[in-house]
């Protein structure tokens, strides 16, 4: 997949510049989400790789499935991707676009793994504390892993905060061995 990311990078950058220039980062992000979902569908993948389907037909089919919510620039973007046989890398284009958009907006991704489901108030408080610590807005995703026994593990970029019972027990075990 590294090859797909390499292929997708200039298209993601072009999409970002178009969106930024139009002041439409949000709408472009939503449109790329829809386009990536359509491009990842197995039936659409078969159409994208079908050599008997012309560019015009493919663009019409693809745009029709994505929906009439694409503006003229986004439709032209789809046409360029189809002409260059790059519709299949739309998921990677979307991912790179989101990374670039988050960098531009100063937003970081935070992955929280909790031993138990977090209620809304607890998650909100934890998010506020993490945003203060990292001095950035965070996109938080939460997963539950009972193996942690208790507490949470937070990953923001390369920083990992292990406040889990499992992590503390592992540290104690290592200290006792020394």
Secondary structure by P-SEA (a helix, b strand, c coil): caaaaaaaaaaaaaaaaaaaaaccaaaaaaaaaaaaaaaacaaaaaaaacccccaaaaaaaaaaaacccccaaaaaaaaaaaaaccccaaaaaaaaaaaaaaaaabbbbbbbbbcccccaaaaaaaaaaaaaaaccccbbbbbbbccccccbbbbcccccccccaaaaaaaaaaaaac
